[in-house]
Amino acid sequence: MRVKICGITSYEDAMSAINAGADALGFVFYEKSPRYISIAHAKEIIKKLPPFVEKVALFVNTDASTIDSTCQEVGATLAQIHFEAPKELYEALITPHIKVIRAKTKENIFNFNEEYRLVDAYCEAYGGSGVRLNLEWFDGVDCSKIVLAGGLNAENVASLTHYGFYGVDVSSGVEAAHGIKNHAKVKEFITNAKQ
């Protein structure tokens, strides 16, 4: 399983995750999030990172031109669209992107079925809530194009391996405090996800 560590706000946390085997890092450009990072700060971190690591920029309730310009400026390689965006927004994007499904029911996990997508638990806030999805929804489902998020931590991630998810995305489950990663938890999470 590929692993994304989201809510990165420091170079030290970024490198700790990469050195532990993270495939992707997430940077939150949503000002209401406790893990929000400014364009200038994200750019400063990303320019120092090694190659072959996906740099994912997370957006909520914004437009395609803002998403494209932010990704270009900071050096992000993928945009994560964490809201119910209209079809026109996806069509207008130049930046490679992944859609997020904030699932309320089992039926929701089949949205964008032909695409790689991130499935998170629905909550009023956008991401990082630590709310876990009902895993029974994924029984017998082809999960090979799903990145699972929501309520994951080092203790429960190993139990997901038999579902065959493409990847997992964690934020609050590996934190010491909002926006500050616990490096030991990050390492343990990645080890358990990839075993």
N, C-alpha and C positions, 0 to 999 in steps of 0.2 A: 504494500500500500504506500502510495505517495503521501507525504506529510507537509501540510502548510501550517506554519506558526504565525498567527495573526495578531495584530495590535502591537507591532514593533514600534518602539519610540526611542531606541538608543542603538548606537553602533555596537556596543558591548552585547546587548541582547541579540542583535542580528547575527553577530559572529558566533556567539555561543550556540545558537540554533543551527547555523550552517555547519559548524564543527561537529555537532551532534548528529548530523545527517539530514537536516531539513531540505526538502526539495523546493519549497517556496516560502516566501515571507510576505506577510500582509501589512499594508500601511493604510490606516483609516483616515480618509479625507471627509469626515462627517463631524462638524463642529460640536454637535451635541453629545458625541461619544466621549467617555472618560479616557479613551485610547486615541483620541484625535492627535494628528501630527500635522504641522504646517508644511506647506510646499517647500519652503527653504530648508527646514530641518530634514525632511525626507530626502531631498536632493543631496544634501550633505552626507547622509548615511549611504544612500544607494550608490553614489559615485565611488565609494571606497570598497564596495563588496566585490567578491571574486566572481568570475564568469560561471555560467551554467546553473545559476540559481534564479528561479522565477521571482520577479518582483511584482507583486500584485497590489494594485491600488483599488481600495474599496470606496464606493460612492453610494450616497443615498439622496434621492430627490433632487437630481441635478440634470443638466442637459448634455447632449452629445458633444458639443463644442468645448464645454468645460472639462468633460472627461478626457477628451483627446488632448487638449492643451496641457492639462495637469500631468497626464501620463508622459507626454513628450518632454515636458520641462524637468520632471523628477527622474526620468529614466525607467519608468515602470514598463514591464513587458506584457502585462495583462490587466484588464479592468474587471473588477467584480461588481456587478450591478445588483445592489442589495435592496432593490425596491421593485414594485410592479410597474415597470416601464412600458410605455406604448411601443408597438411594433416599429413605428417610425424612428424612435431613438436608436434601436438596435441597427436598423438599416443605415442610419446616418453615421454610425461609429466607424472610424478608421482603425482604432486600436483593437487588437484581438481582445475578446471578452468572454466572461462566463456569467451565465444568468443564475440568480439565486431564487430558489423556491422556498418561501416561508410557509411550511406545510401545516395546515390545520387538520387535514384528514388524509387518509391513505391515498385517496384519489389524486391529491395534489402532487404526490411524488412521481406521477406519470406525466406531468407537464413537461414540455420540451423533451419528450422521450427519445428523440433521435439525436439529441445533442449531449455533450458533456455538460453537467450542471451541478450546482451545489445545493444540497437540500439541508435546510436548517429548521429548527422548531419555530413556529410562529410565536411572536411576542410583540407587545406594543412598541418596545424599543427595537432598534435594528442591530442584532448581533451582540455577542459577548454577554448574553444573559445567563448562560449556564443551564438553560432549560433543555432537557433531553427529549428526543423523539421516541415514539413507541417503536421499538425495533421489530415487533411482530409485523408491522406494515411491510417489512422488507423480506419476509419469509417467502421463498419461491420466486422472488423478483430478480430480474437481471440487473445487478447493481454495478456492472462494469463501466458505466459512464457517470456514476454518481460519486460526488465528493460529499461525505457526511460531516455535518457540523452540529453543534448543540449538545452541551452537557458532557463533553468528552474529557477524560483525564487519564493519567497513567494507569489507574486501577482498572478502568473498564474498556480501554481501547483494544486490548488483546482479544476480547470476546467478539470482536467484529470480523476477524479474519475469514471466517467461513462464509460470510456474505459476498465476498469478492468485490467490495467497494473499490473504485479507482483510487480514492484517496480519502484522507480525513483532514479536518481543519479545526484547530484548537486555539482558543484565546484565554478565556478566564480560567480554564482548567490547569494552566501551567503558570499562573501568576503569583507573585508575592504580594502585589497590590495592583490596582488598575493601571495598566500600561507598563508595568515593571515585571519582567519575567523572572521566575525562579529557575535558575539554570539547571539545577539538579532535576527538577520536575520535567523540564523540557527534554533533557537527555533521556530520562526514564520513559517519557511518553513516546519519543521517537523509536527507542529500542523496542518497546512493547508493540508498537504499531507495525514495525518492519520484521518482527520475528517470524 
